[in-house]
Amino acid sequence: MTNDIMKVLLSKEDIDTRVIELGKEISERFEGTEPLFIGILKGSFIFMADLIRNVNLKCSMDFMAVSSYGAGTTTSGAVKINKDLNEDIAGRHVIIVEDILDSGVTLSYLCGYLQNRKPASITLVTLLDKPARRKSPIKADFVGFEVPDEFVVGYGLDYAEKYRNLPFVGVLKPEIYSD
Ligand code: PRP
């Protein structure tokens, strides 16, 4: 599997260090509250699991699964909800956890969708941010790393559902996805 990787962009150590920092920053920001962390499946599952173990708050967790309509991402903002929340978020501080903010279509849609349920606040956390690809004007409140516009996989991120289990974030060899 690692033979398919052209280069390591973020090592396990890079990620571990940053996730500890993010956990501390979020713990400080939300001190005295009991926020609800919402992981967006599938990509965020590893980041979510590591992040919340570095958060020193009495918090709860839920998950949503979403997918874009059609091939690729469009500016239409059409996002399909495959699994919705189990918890009521009215009056709650909600922290959305993503693996990557790319075009921004998914998070823009989700923010509007969840805002209708009257949470106390919505905060966006993303491990990776690819600002070069943005189509929707959206910014994350907490960003792990800004990354260039390259095909990144690992630590939850996939190509054709593979490579999510790599412990680092790497760039896929072009011949893998251009076959
Ligand atoms: C990825 C990622 C975000 C979305 C970001 O999910 O996890 O949800 O794309 O892209 P955007 O900013 O262009 O909307 P993906 O659809 O690949 O599903 P997955 O999490 O199941 O891999």
Backbone and ligand atoms as CSV (ligand in chain L), in Angstrom:
chain,resi,resn,atom,element,x,y,z
A,1,MET,N,N,0.827,-1.217,0.000
A,1,MET,CA,C,0.000,0.000,0.000
A,1,MET,C,C,0.861,1.267,0.000
A,2,THR,N,N,1.911,1.296,0.850
A,2,THR,CA,C,2.739,2.499,0.910
A,2,THR,C,C,3.529,2.711,-0.393
A,3,ASN,N,N,3.635,1.656,-1.208
A,3,ASN,CA,C,4.288,1.799,-2.516
A,3,ASN,C,C,3.529,2.741,-3.435
A,4,ASP,N,N,2.245,2.941,-3.145
A,4,ASP,CA,C,1.410,3.815,-3.983
A,4,ASP,C,C,1.557,5.287,-3.604
A,5,ILE,N,N,2.361,5.557,-2.577
A,5,ILE,CA,C,2.502,6.932,-2.083
A,5,ILE,C,C,3.753,7.582,-2.674
A,6,MET,N,N,3.563,8.771,-3.245
A,6,MET,CA,C,4.682,9.497,-3.865
A,6,MET,C,C,5.529,10.179,-2.795
A,7,LYS,N,N,4.870,10.797,-1.830
A,7,LYS,CA,C,5.613,11.432,-0.729
A,7,LYS,C,C,4.720,11.578,0.501
A,8,VAL,N,N,5.368,11.597,1.641
A,8,VAL,CA,C,4.646,11.834,2.899
A,8,VAL,C,C,4.554,13.346,3.099
A,9,LEU,N,N,3.329,13.831,3.216
A,9,LEU,CA,C,3.125,15.277,3.399
A,9,LEU,C,C,3.151,15.623,4.892
A,10,LEU,N,N,2.465,14.792,5.688
A,10,LEU,CA,C,2.413,14.993,7.136
A,10,LEU,C,C,2.680,13.662,7.808
A,11,SER,N,N,3.739,13.612,8.586
A,11,SER,CA,C,4.083,12.355,9.255
A,11,SER,C,C,3.135,12.109,10.426
A,12,LYS,N,N,3.172,10.897,10.952
A,12,LYS,CA,C,2.360,10.569,12.129
A,12,LYS,C,C,2.723,11.516,13.276
A,13,GLU,N,N,4.012,11.824,13.410
A,13,GLU,CA,C,4.463,12.707,14.490
A,13,GLU,C,C,3.923,14.132,14.283
A,14,ASP,N,N,3.968,14.610,13.031
A,14,ASP,CA,C,3.410,15.948,12.725
A,14,ASP,C,C,1.945,16.007,13.150
A,15,ILE,N,N,1.209,14.971,12.774
A,15,ILE,CA,C,-0.237,14.950,13.040
A,15,ILE,C,C,-0.489,14.861,14.543
A,16,ASP,N,N,0.209,13.948,15.204
A,16,ASP,CA,C,0.002,13.772,16.648
A,16,ASP,C,C,0.229,15.083,17.401
A,17,THR,N,N,1.321,15.764,17.052
A,17,THR,CA,C,1.656,17.023,17.731
A,17,THR,C,C,0.555,18.063,17.536
A,18,ARG,N,N,0.101,18.183,16.283
A,18,ARG,CA,C,-0.915,19.205,15.964
A,18,ARG,C,C,-2.269,18.864,16.594
A,19,VAL,N,N,-2.597,17.587,16.624
A,19,VAL,CA,C,-3.899,17.183,17.185
A,19,VAL,C,C,-3.927,17.470,18.698
A,20,ILE,N,N,-2.798,17.272,19.349
A,20,ILE,CA,C,-2.721,17.606,20.783
A,20,ILE,C,C,-2.955,19.111,20.981
A,21,GLU,N,N,-2.307,19.923,20.111
A,21,GLU,CA,C,-2.484,21.389,20.200
A,21,GLU,C,C,-3.939,21.778,19.971
A,22,LEU,N,N,-4.535,21.202,18.934
A,22,LEU,CA,C,-5.937,21.531,18.618
A,22,LEU,C,C,-6.851,21.166,19.789
A,23,GLY,N,N,-6.613,19.999,20.378
A,23,GLY,CA,C,-7.426,19.566,21.514
A,23,GLY,C,C,-7.348,20.560,22.662
A,24,LYS,N,N,-6.139,21.074,22.883
A,24,LYS,CA,C,-5.933,22.045,23.968
A,24,LYS,C,C,-6.648,23.369,23.648
A,25,GLU,N,N,-6.491,23.828,22.404
A,25,GLU,CA,C,-7.126,25.098,22.005
A,25,GLU,C,C,-8.644,25.011,22.118
A,26,ILE,N,N,-9.195,23.887,21.670
A,26,ILE,CA,C,-10.654,23.712,21.712
A,26,ILE,C,C,-11.121,23.597,23.163
A,27,SER,N,N,-10.354,22.906,23.987
A,27,SER,CA,C,-10.710,22.769,25.413
A,27,SER,C,C,-10.759,24.148,26.084
A,28,GLU,N,N,-9.792,25.006,25.719
A,28,GLU,CA,C,-9.761,26.348,26.313
A,28,GLU,C,C,-10.935,27.185,25.813
A,29,ARG,N,N,-11.186,27.108,24.514
A,29,ARG,CA,C,-12.264,27.911,23.918
A,29,ARG,C,C,-13.625,27.547,24.526
A,30,PHE,N,N,-13.826,26.277,24.809
A,30,PHE,CA,C,-15.148,25.818,25.251
A,30,PHE,C,C,-15.211,25.494,26.747
A,31,GLU,N,N,-14.234,25.989,27.480
A,31,GLU,CA,C,-14.197,25.727,28.923
A,31,GLU,C,C,-15.522,26.141,29.579
A,32,GLY,N,N,-16.053,25.283,30.421
A,32,GLY,CA,C,-17.310,25.609,31.109
A,32,GLY,C,C,-18.556,25.233,30.329
A,33,THR,N,N,-18.382,24.685,29.127
A,33,THR,CA,C,-19.539,24.265,28.325
A,33,THR,C,C,-19.445,22.757,28.069
A,34,GLU,N,N,-20.540,22.212,27.566
A,34,GLU,CA,C,-20.578,20.785,27.228
A,34,GLU,C,C,-20.934,20.647,25.753
A,35,PRO,N,N,-19.953,20.868,24.869
A,35,PRO,CA,C,-20.256,20.875,23.441
A,35,PRO,C,C,-20.559,19.484,22.886
A,36,LEU,N,N,-21.138,19.510,21.708
A,36,LEU,CA,C,-21.410,18.273,20.970
A,36,LEU,C,C,-20.486,18.237,19.755
A,37,PHE,N,N,-19.616,17.251,19.697
A,37,PHE,CA,C,-18.746,17.069,18.535
A,37,PHE,C,C,-19.487,16.236,17.496
A,38,ILE,N,N,-19.490,16.718,16.258
A,38,ILE,CA,C,-20.153,15.982,15.174
A,38,ILE,C,C,-19.099,15.606,14.137
A,39,GLY,N,N,-18.799,14.329,14.036
A,39,GLY,CA,C,-17.848,13.848,13.033
A,39,GLY,C,C,-18.578,13.579,11.724
A,40,ILE,N,N,-17.994,14.042,10.631
A,40,ILE,CA,C,-18.604,13.829,9.311
A,40,ILE,C,C,-17.927,12.623,8.661
A,41,LEU,N,N,-18.703,11.555,8.541
A,41,LEU,CA,C,-18.182,10.288,8.019
A,41,LEU,C,C,-18.055,10.331,6.507
A,42,LYS,N,N,-17.147,9.512,5.931
A,42,LYS,CA,C,-16.331,8.647,6.743
A,42,LYS,C,C,-15.001,9.294,7.117
A,43,GLY,N,N,-14.564,10.247,6.294
A,43,GLY,CA,C,-13.187,10.732,6.370
A,43,GLY,C,C,-12.692,11.160,7.740
A,44,SER,N,N,-13.612,11.668,8.593
A,44,SER,CA,C,-13.158,12.268,9.862
A,44,SER,C,C,-12.963,11.255,10.986
A,45,PHE,N,N,-13.234,9.979,10.732
A,45,PHE,CA,C,-13.327,9.067,11.888
A,45,PHE,C,C,-12.023,8.925,12.675
A,46,ILE,N,N,-10.895,8.964,12.006
A,46,ILE,CA,C,-9.620,8.806,12.729
A,46,ILE,C,C,-9.253,10.106,13.447
A,47,PHE,N,N,-9.403,11.225,12.752
A,47,PHE,CA,C,-9.125,12.540,13.350
A,47,PHE,C,C,-10.032,12.766,14.554
A,48,MET,N,N,-11.290,12.481,14.400
A,48,MET,CA,C,-12.266,12.650,15.493
A,48,MET,C,C,-11.835,11.832,16.707
A,49,ALA,N,N,-11.471,10.582,16.459
A,49,ALA,CA,C,-11.100,9.686,17.563
A,49,ALA,C,C,-9.869,10.211,18.302
A,50,ASP,N,N,-8.901,10.721,17.567
A,50,ASP,CA,C,-7.688,11.252,18.204
A,50,ASP,C,C,-7.961,12.601,18.869
A,51,LEU,N,N,-8.715,13.454,18.170
A,51,LEU,CA,C,-8.971,14.803,18.701
A,51,LEU,C,C,-9.702,14.754,20.039
A,52,ILE,N,N,-10.786,13.992,20.100
A,52,ILE,CA,C,-11.597,14.049,21.323
A,52,ILE,C,C,-10.863,13.460,22.521
A,53,ARG,N,N,-9.861,12.614,22.260
A,53,ARG,CA,C,-9.078,12.109,23.380
A,53,ARG,C,C,-8.087,13.150,23.893
A,54,ASN,N,N,-7.986,14.258,23.165
A,54,ASN,CA,C,-7.150,15.370,23.619
A,54,ASN,C,C,-7.988,16.569,24.044
A,55,VAL,N,N,-9.284,16.362,24.182
A,55,VAL,CA,C,-10.193,17.426,24.621
A,55,VAL,C,C,-10.584,17.159,26.074
A,56,ASN,N,N,-10.305,18.140,26.924
A,56,ASN,CA,C,-10.587,17.985,28.345
A,56,ASN,C,C,-11.882,18.732,28.694
A,57,LEU,N,N,-12.988,18.198,28.183
A,57,LEU,CA,C,-14.308,18.787,28.419
A,57,LEU,C,C,-15.302,17.653,28.592
A,58,LYS,N,N,-16.380,17.940,29.308
A,58,LYS,CA,C,-17.454,16.951,29.396
A,58,LYS,C,C,-18.313,17.130,28.138
A,59,CYS,N,N,-17.978,16.405,27.105
A,59,CYS,CA,C,-18.622,16.630,25.810
A,59,CYS,C,C,-19.333,15.359,25.334
A,60,SER,N,N,-20.155,15.518,24.304
A,60,SER,CA,C,-20.756,14.325,23.700
A,60,SER,C,C,-20.409,14.300,22.216
A,61,MET,N,N,-20.695,13.185,21.597
A,61,MET,CA,C,-20.316,12.972,20.190
A,61,MET,C,C,-21.475,12.389,19.402
A,62,ASP,N,N,-21.530,12.807,18.150
A,62,ASP,CA,C,-22.497,12.214,17.231
A,62,ASP,C,C,-21.836,12.216,15.852
A,63,PHE,N,N,-22.466,11.575,14.901
A,63,PHE,CA,C,-21.886,11.463,13.558
A,63,PHE,C,C,-22.943,11.699,12.499
A,64,MET,N,N,-22.496,12.278,11.386
A,64,MET,CA,C,-23.350,12.386,10.202
A,64,MET,C,C,-22.580,11.794,9.029
A,65,ALA,N,N,-23.320,11.255,8.082
A,65,ALA,CA,C,-22.696,10.800,6.835
A,65,ALA,C,C,-23.341,11.574,5.699
A,66,VAL,N,N,-22.509,12.159,4.865
A,66,VAL,CA,C,-23.023,12.975,3.756
A,66,VAL,C,C,-22.278,12.613,2.481
A,67,SER,N,N,-22.889,12.908,1.345
A,67,SER,CA,C,-22.169,12.747,0.079
A,67,SER,C,C,-22.660,13.801,-0.899
A,68,SER,N,N,-21.764,14.171,-1.807
A,68,SER,CA,C,-22.126,15.161,-2.824
A,68,SER,C,C,-22.956,14.479,-3.894
A,69,TYR,N,N,-23.904,15.211,-4.441
A,69,TYR,CA,C,-24.663,14.681,-5.574
A,69,TYR,C,C,-23.799,14.744,-6.823
A,70,GLY,N,N,-23.874,13.719,-7.654
A,70,GLY,CA,C,-23.178,13.744,-8.940
A,70,GLY,C,C,-21.687,13.579,-8.793
A,71,ALA,N,N,-20.995,13.663,-9.911
A,71,ALA,CA,C,-19.546,13.480,-9.912
A,71,ALA,C,C,-18.858,14.758,-9.442
A,72,GLY,N,N,-17.842,14.585,-8.621
A,72,GLY,CA,C,-17.053,15.726,-8.182
A,72,GLY,C,C,-17.864,16.676,-7.329
A,73,THR,N,N,-17.360,17.864,-7.178
A,73,THR,CA,C,-18.077,18.851,-6.380
A,73,THR,C,C,-18.510,19.993,-7.279
A,74,THR,N,N,-19.671,20.511,-6.997
A,74,THR,CA,C,-20.193,21.605,-7.811
A,74,THR,C,C,-20.499,22.773,-6.893
A,75,THR,N,N,-20.763,23.913,-7.480
A,75,THR,CA,C,-21.124,25.075,-6.674
A,75,THR,C,C,-22.606,25.045,-6.322
A,76,SER,N,N,-23.323,24.035,-6.813
A,76,SER,CA,C,-24.764,23.977,-6.547
A,76,SER,C,C,-25.049,23.778,-5.063
A,77,GLY,N,N,-24.068,23.237,-4.331
A,77,GLY,CA,C,-24.267,23.028,-2.905
A,77,GLY,C,C,-25.179,21.869,-2.594
A,78,ALA,N,N,-25.412,20.993,-3.567
A,78,ALA,CA,C,-26.303,19.857,-3.345
A,78,ALA,C,C,-25.558,18.761,-2.607
A,79,VAL,N,N,-25.979,18.525,-1.379
A,79,VAL,CA,C,-25.337,17.512,-0.548
A,79,VAL,C,C,-26.422,16.579,-0.027
A,80,LYS,N,N,-26.154,15.291,-0.107
A,80,LYS,CA,C,-27.136,14.309,0.350
A,80,LYS,C,C,-26.793,13.871,1.777
A,81,ILE,N,N,-27.786,13.863,2.648
A,81,ILE,CA,C,-27.577,13.402,4.033
A,81,ILE,C,C,-27.875,11.904,4.066
A,82,ASN,N,N,-26.858,11.097,4.266
A,82,ASN,CA,C,-27.039,9.638,4.325
A,82,ASN,C,C,-27.320,9.153,5.744
A,83,LYS,N,N,-26.790,9.884,6.719
A,83,LYS,CA,C,-27.105,9.582,8.119
A,83,LYS,C,C,-27.183,10.898,8.873
A,84,ASP,N,N,-28.313,11.119,9.504
A,84,ASP,CA,C,-28.495,12.377,10.239
A,84,ASP,C,C,-28.127,12.179,11.710
A,85,LEU,N,N,-28.203,13.264,12.462
A,85,LEU,CA,C,-27.856,13.214,13.882
A,85,LEU,C,C,-28.881,12.428,14.686
A,86,ASN,N,N,-28.435,11.852,15.782
A,86,ASN,CA,C,-29.352,11.224,16.728
A,86,ASN,C,C,-29.751,12.210,17.819
A,87,GLU,N,N,-28.883,13.199,18.048
A,87,GLU,CA,C,-29.117,14.135,19.161
A,87,GLU,C,C,-29.783,15.417,18.681
A,88,ASP,N,N,-30.573,16.006,19.582
A,88,ASP,CA,C,-31.171,17.318,19.348
A,88,ASP,C,C,-30.080,18.362,19.630
A,89,ILE,N,N,-29.881,19.296,18.710
A,89,ILE,CA,C,-28.790,20.257,18.901
A,89,ILE,C,C,-29.286,21.640,19.327
A,90,ALA,N,N,-30.583,21.807,19.517
A,90,ALA,CA,C,-31.114,23.127,19.916
A,90,ALA,C,C,-30.425,23.589,21.202
A,91,GLY,N,N,-29.861,24.794,21.145
A,91,GLY,CA,C,-29.209,25.370,22.325
A,91,GLY,C,C,-27.833,24.802,22.647
A,92,ARG,N,N,-27.354,23.886,21.835
A,92,ARG,CA,C,-26.045,23.258,22.106
A,92,ARG,C,C,-24.929,23.976,21.336
A,93,HIS,N,N,-23.734,23.911,21.900
A,93,HIS,CA,C,-22.553,24.348,21.156
A,93,HIS,C,C,-22.101,23.151,20.317
A,94,VAL,N,N,-22.158,23.320,19.000
A,94,VAL,CA,C,-21.878,22.233,18.073
A,94,VAL,C,C,-20.501,22.438,17.448
A,95,ILE,N,N,-19.697,21.388,17.437
A,95,ILE,CA,C,-18.357,21.466,16.829
A,95,ILE,C,C,-18.290,20.421,15.722
A,96,ILE,N,N,-18.275,20.877,14.485
A,96,ILE,CA,C,-18.229,19.959,13.345
A,96,ILE,C,C,-16.779,19.589,13.063
A,97,VAL,N,N,-16.522,18.297,12.924
A,97,VAL,CA,C,-15.156,17.813,12.711
A,97,VAL,C,C,-15.049,17.169,11.332
A,98,GLU,N,N,-14.186,17.742,10.510
A,98,GLU,CA,C,-13.963,17.252,9.140
A,98,GLU,C,C,-12.507,16.845,8.949
A,99,ASP,N,N,-12.277,15.953,7.998
A,99,ASP,CA,C,-10.898,15.620,7.649
A,99,ASP,C,C,-10.320,16.656,6.700
A,100,ILE,N,N,-11.134,17.124,5.752
A,100,ILE,CA,C,-10.604,18.094,4.777
A,100,ILE,C,C,-11.680,19.073,4.329
A,101,LEU,N,N,-11.262,20.326,4.224
A,101,LEU,CA,C,-12.091,21.387,3.660
A,101,LEU,C,C,-11.512,21.680,2.284
A,102,ASP,N,N,-12.301,21.338,1.260
A,102,ASP,CA,C,-11.805,21.404,-0.115
A,102,ASP,C,C,-12.562,22.525,-0.844
A,103,SER,N,N,-13.590,22.196,-1.610
A,103,SER,CA,C,-14.375,23.245,-2.270
A,103,SER,C,C,-15.176,24.044,-1.239
A,104,GLY,N,N,-15.457,23.413,-0.112
A,104,GLY,CA,C,-16.276,24.062,0.926
A,104,GLY,C,C,-17.765,23.801,0.759
A,105,VAL,N,N,-18.132,23.096,-0.297
A,105,VAL,CA,C,-19.551,22.845,-0.588
A,105,VAL,C,C,-20.213,22.062,0.550
A,106,THR,N,N,-19.530,21.016,1.017
A,106,THR,CA,C,-20.110,20.163,2.062
A,106,THR,C,C,-20.363,20.954,3.345
A,107,LEU,N,N,-19.349,21.676,3.811
A,107,LEU,CA,C,-19.500,22.388,5.080
A,107,LEU,C,C,-20.467,23.569,4.970
A,108,SER,N,N,-20.485,24.234,3.827
A,108,SER,CA,C,-21.443,25.339,3.642
A,108,SER,C,C,-22.861,24.808,3.769
A,109,TYR,N,N,-23.100,23.701,3.106
A,109,TYR,CA,C,-24.435,23.115,3.143
A,109,TYR,C,C,-24.774,22.678,4.573
A,110,LEU,N,N,-23.846,21.978,5.199
A,110,LEU,CA,C,-24.094,21.441,6.547
A,110,LEU,C,C,-24.363,22.554,7.559
A,111,CYS,N,N,-23.609,23.632,7.446
A,111,CYS,CA,C,-23.809,24.748,8.385
A,111,CYS,C,C,-25.230,25.284,8.271
A,112,GLY,N,N,-25.693,25.487,7.048
A,112,GLY,CA,C,-27.061,25.978,6.840
A,112,GLY,C,C,-28.086,24.977,7.351
A,113,TYR,N,N,-27.829,23.726,7.062
A,113,TYR,CA,C,-28.738,22.633,7.456
A,113,TYR,C,C,-28.875,22.562,8.978
A,114,LEU,N,N,-27.746,22.674,9.677
A,114,LEU,CA,C,-27.772,22.553,11.139
A,114,LEU,C,C,-28.210,23.853,11.812
A,115,GLN,N,N,-27.940,24.980,11.165
A,115,GLN,CA,C,-28.341,26.276,11.725
A,115,GLN,C,C,-29.857,26.333,11.927
A,116,ASN,N,N,-30.585,25.679,11.039
A,116,ASN,CA,C,-32.059,25.657,11.144
A,116,ASN,C,C,-32.542,25.004,12.430
A,117,ARG,N,N,-31.670,24.219,13.060
A,117,ARG,CA,C,-32.068,23.528,14.303
A,117,ARG,C,C,-31.708,24.323,15.548
A,118,LYS,N,N,-31.311,25.580,15.319
A,118,LYS,CA,C,-31.085,26.536,16.416
A,118,LYS,C,C,-30.060,26.109,17.483
A,119,PRO,N,N,-28.855,25.722,17.046
A,119,PRO,CA,C,-27.812,25.463,18.042
A,119,PRO,C,C,-27.351,26.789,18.663
A,120,ALA,N,N,-26.688,26.718,19.816
A,120,ALA,CA,C,-26.156,27.936,20.434
A,120,ALA,C,C,-25.033,28.497,19.562
A,121,SER,N,N,-24.233,27.606,18.962
A,121,SER,CA,C,-23.146,28.034,18.076
A,121,SER,C,C,-22.720,26.853,17.209
A,122,ILE,N,N,-22.085,27.180,16.089
A,122,ILE,CA,C,-21.493,26.145,15.231
A,122,ILE,C,C,-20.026,26.511,15.016
A,123,THR,N,N,-19.150,25.578,15.311
A,123,THR,CA,C,-17.707,25.778,15.136
A,123,THR,C,C,-17.193,24.710,14.182
A,124,LEU,N,N,-16.322,25.119,13.270
A,124,LEU,CA,C,-15.804,24.182,12.271
A,124,LEU,C,C,-14.345,23.854,12.547
A,125,VAL,N,N,-14.064,22.557,12.627
A,125,VAL,CA,C,-12.694,22.084,12.825
A,125,VAL,C,C,-12.354,21.176,11.650
A,126,THR,N,N,-11.238,21.449,11.001
A,126,THR,CA,C,-10.805,20.554,9.924
A,126,THR,C,C,-9.332,20.220,10.093
A,127,LEU,N,N,-8.996,18.979,9.860
A,127,LEU,CA,C,-7.582,18.618,9.946
A,127,LEU,C,C,-6.816,19.300,8.817
A,128,LEU,N,N,-7.343,19.195,7.600
A,128,LEU,CA,C,-6.654,19.753,6.425
A,128,LEU,C,C,-7.512,20.824,5.767
A,129,ASP,N,N,-6.839,21.840,5.270
A,129,ASP,CA,C,-7.525,22.900,4.529
A,129,ASP,C,C,-6.792,23.088,3.201
A,130,LYS,N,N,-7.578,23.019,2.117
A,130,LYS,CA,C,-7.029,23.232,0.774
A,130,LYS,C,C,-7.654,24.497,0.201
A,131,PRO,N,N,-7.188,25.665,0.639
A,131,PRO,CA,C,-7.856,26.912,0.230
A,131,PRO,C,C,-7.843,27.143,-1.275
A,132,ALA,N,N,-6.858,26.571,-1.970
A,132,ALA,CA,C,-6.758,26.771,-3.426
A,132,ALA,C,C,-7.985,26.235,-4.164
A,133,ARG,N,N,-8.710,25.335,-3.556
A,133,ARG,CA,C,-9.845,24.688,-4.220
A,133,ARG,C,C,-11.206,25.291,-3.863
A,134,ARG,N,N,-11.211,26.325,-3.033
A,134,ARG,CA,C,-12.483,26.797,-2.467
A,134,ARG,C,C,-13.432,27.356,-3.527
A,135,LYS,N,N,-14.687,26.938,-3.451
A,135,LYS,CA,C,-15.752,27.475,-4.296
A,135,LYS,C,C,-16.788,28.201,-3.446
A,136,SER,N,N,-17.036,27.678,-2.237
A,136,SER,CA,C,-17.969,28.334,-1.312
A,136,SER,C,C,-17.164,29.165,-0.327
A,137,PRO,N,N,-17.616,30.378,-0.014
A,137,PRO,CA,C,-16.853,31.242,0.888
A,137,PRO,C,C,-17.014,30.778,2.334
A,138,ILE,N,N,-16.182,29.869,2.757
A,138,ILE,CA,C,-16.292,29.342,4.116
A,138,ILE,C,C,-14.892,29.179,4.709
A,139,LYS,N,N,-14.795,29.473,5.994
A,139,LYS,CA,C,-13.502,29.346,6.692
A,139,LYS,C,C,-13.706,28.490,7.928
A,140,ALA,N,N,-12.736,27.629,8.206
A,140,ALA,CA,C,-12.812,26.821,9.420
A,140,ALA,C,C,-12.306,27.648,10.601
A,141,ASP,N,N,-12.837,27.375,11.784
A,141,ASP,CA,C,-12.390,28.072,12.990
A,141,ASP,C,C,-11.074,27.490,13.499
A,142,PHE,N,N,-10.900,26.191,13.313
A,142,PHE,CA,C,-9.658,25.519,13.714
A,142,PHE,C,C,-9.161,24.682,12.541
A,143,VAL,N,N,-7.916,24.913,12.135
A,143,VAL,CA,C,-7.328,24.178,11.006
A,143,VAL,C,C,-6.065,23.475,11.497
A,144,GLY,N,N,-5.965,22.186,11.185
A,144,GLY,CA,C,-4.748,21.463,11.536
A,144,GLY,C,C,-3.591,21.903,10.660
A,145,PHE,N,N,-3.768,21.741,9.367
A,145,PHE,CA,C,-2.711,22.064,8.402
A,145,PHE,C,C,-3.331,22.599,7.109
A,146,GLU,N,N,-2.683,23.604,6.534
A,146,GLU,CA,C,-3.033,24.018,5.179
A,146,GLU,C,C,-2.224,23.143,4.224
A,147,VAL,N,N,-2.884,22.594,3.203
A,147,VAL,CA,C,-2.170,21.705,2.279
A,147,VAL,C,C,-2.310,22.206,0.847
A,148,PRO,N,N,-1.315,21.889,0.015
A,148,PRO,CA,C,-1.390,22.298,-1.387
A,148,PRO,C,C,-2.432,21.457,-2.140
A,149,ASP,N,N,-2.726,21.871,-3.362
A,149,ASP,CA,C,-3.744,21.182,-4.159
A,149,ASP,C,C,-3.147,19.918,-4.771
A,150,GLU,N,N,-2.948,18.919,-3.917
A,150,GLU,CA,C,-2.423,17.629,-4.358
A,150,GLU,C,C,-3.369,16.536,-3.892
A,151,PHE,N,N,-3.242,15.354,-4.475
A,151,PHE,CA,C,-4.147,14.245,-4.153
A,151,PHE,C,C,-3.687,13.580,-2.859
A,152,VAL,N,N,-4.298,13.991,-1.747
A,152,VAL,CA,C,-3.844,13.487,-0.451
A,152,VAL,C,C,-4.720,12.341,0.048
A,153,VAL,N,N,-4.067,11.368,0.661
A,153,VAL,CA,C,-4.757,10.207,1.242
A,153,VAL,C,C,-4.126,9.883,2.594
A,154,GLY,N,N,-4.830,9.054,3.355
A,154,GLY,CA,C,-4.316,8.596,4.645
A,154,GLY,C,C,-4.960,9.302,5.818
A,155,TYR,N,N,-4.798,8.727,7.030
A,155,TYR,CA,C,-5.359,9.280,8.250
A,155,TYR,C,C,-6.852,9.607,8.047
A,156,GLY,N,N,-7.559,8.680,7.413
A,156,GLY,CA,C,-9.005,8.842,7.183
A,156,GLY,C,C,-9.371,9.183,5.760
A,157,LEU,N,N,-8.444,9.823,5.031
A,157,LEU,CA,C,-8.766,10.241,3.662
A,157,LEU,C,C,-8.513,9.098,2.678
A,158,ASP,N,N,-9.428,8.961,1.723
A,158,ASP,CA,C,-9.361,7.812,0.814
A,158,ASP,C,C,-9.139,8.199,-0.642
A,159,TYR,N,N,-8.753,7.201,-1.401
A,159,TYR,CA,C,-8.956,7.227,-2.846
A,159,TYR,C,C,-9.693,5.928,-3.169
A,160,ALA,N,N,-10.888,6.025,-3.735
A,160,ALA,CA,C,-11.723,4.862,-4.042
A,160,ALA,C,C,-11.838,3.940,-2.822
A,161,GLU,N,N,-12.051,4.571,-1.659
A,161,GLU,CA,C,-12.257,3.873,-0.373
A,161,GLU,C,C,-11.004,3.191,0.198
A,162,LYS,N,N,-9.866,3.348,-0.448
A,162,LYS,CA,C,-8.625,2.748,0.068
A,162,LYS,C,C,-7.739,3.838,0.703
A,163,TYR,N,N,-6.726,3.395,1.409
A,163,TYR,CA,C,-5.668,4.230,2.001
A,163,TYR,C,C,-6.087,4.968,3.269
A,164,ARG,N,N,-7.352,4.808,3.723
A,164,ARG,CA,C,-7.793,5.530,4.930
A,164,ARG,C,C,-6.948,5.126,6.141
A,165,ASN,N,N,-6.438,3.885,6.133
A,165,ASN,CA,C,-5.736,3.357,7.304
A,165,ASN,C,C,-4.252,3.707,7.346
A,166,LEU,N,N,-3.755,4.475,6.403
A,166,LEU,CA,C,-2.360,4.937,6.518
A,166,LEU,C,C,-2.244,5.839,7.747
A,167,PRO,N,N,-1.192,5.684,8.546
A,167,PRO,CA,C,-1.080,6.508,9.761
A,167,PRO,C,C,-0.562,7.923,9.492
A,168,PHE,N,N,-0.251,8.225,8.236
A,168,PHE,CA,C,0.240,9.559,7.858
A,168,PHE,C,C,-0.624,10.081,6.707
A,169,VAL,N,N,-0.400,11.359,6.347
A,169,VAL,CA,C,-1.055,11.916,5.148
A,169,VAL,C,C,-0.015,11.974,4.046
A,170,GLY,N,N,-0.326,11.330,2.924
A,170,GLY,CA,C,0.620,11.298,1.824
A,170,GLY,C,C,-0.032,11.696,0.513
A,171,VAL,N,N,0.826,11.910,-0.474
A,171,VAL,CA,C,0.353,12.247,-1.821
A,171,VAL,C,C,0.420,10.981,-2.668
A,172,LEU,N,N,-0.694,10.686,-3.320
A,172,LEU,CA,C,-0.788,9.467,-4.124
A,172,LEU,C,C,-0.009,9.633,-5.434
A,173,LYS,N,N,0.639,8.557,-5.863
A,173,LYS,CA,C,1.317,8.599,-7.161
A,173,LYS,C,C,0.274,8.812,-8.259
A,174,PRO,N,N,0.530,9.719,-9.195
A,174,PRO,CA,C,-0.473,10.015,-10.237
A,174,PRO,C,C,-0.915,8.767,-11.009
A,175,GLU,N,N,-0.009,7.815,-11.216
A,175,GLU,CA,C,-0.410,6.637,-12.008
A,175,GLU,C,C,-1.499,5.809,-11.317
A,176,ILE,N,N,-1.672,5.979,-10.014
A,176,ILE,CA,C,-2.685,5.219,-9.296
A,176,ILE,C,C,-4.083,5.711,-9.665
A,177,TYR,N,N,-4.261,7.041,-9.748
A,177,TYR,CA,C,-5.602,7.548,-10.029
A,177,TYR,C,C,-5.824,7.922,-11.489
A,178,SER,N,N,-4.774,7.800,-12.313
A,178,SER,CA,C,-4.987,8.135,-13.730
A,178,SER,C,C,-5.127,6.888,-14.587
A,179,ASP,N,N,-5.156,5.700,-13.938
A,179,ASP,CA,C,-5.333,4.445,-14.703
A,179,ASP,C,C,-6.694,4.374,-15.376
L,1,PRP,C1,C,-14.706,14.639,1.759
L,1,PRP,C2,C,-14.463,15.250,3.116
L,1,PRP,C3,C,-15.502,16.305,3.216
L,1,PRP,C4,C,-15.690,16.738,1.783
L,1,PRP,C5,C,-14.916,17.991,1.568
L,1,PRP,O1,O,-15.679,13.662,1.889
L,1,PRP,O2,O,-14.563,14.316,4.144
L,1,PRP,O3,O,-16.705,15.809,3.740
L,1,PRP,O4,O,-15.148,15.700,0.943
L,1,PRP,O5,O,-15.030,18.416,0.255
L,1,PRP,P1,P,-15.697,19.795,-0.152
L,1,PRP,O6,O,-15.097,20.858,0.717
L,1,PRP,O7,O,-15.260,19.920,-1.597
L,1,PRP,O8,O,-17.176,19.680,-0.023
L,1,PRP,P2,P,-15.984,12.583,0.752
L,1,PRP,O9,O,-17.149,13.053,-0.063
L,1,PRP,O10,O,-14.724,12.263,0.011
L,1,PRP,O11,O,-16.477,11.339,1.596
L,1,PRP,P3,P,-15.712,10.488,2.719
L,1,PRP,O12,O,-15.541,11.397,3.903
L,1,PRP,O13,O,-16.638,9.364,2.982
L,1,PRP,O14,O,-14.387,10.047,2.133
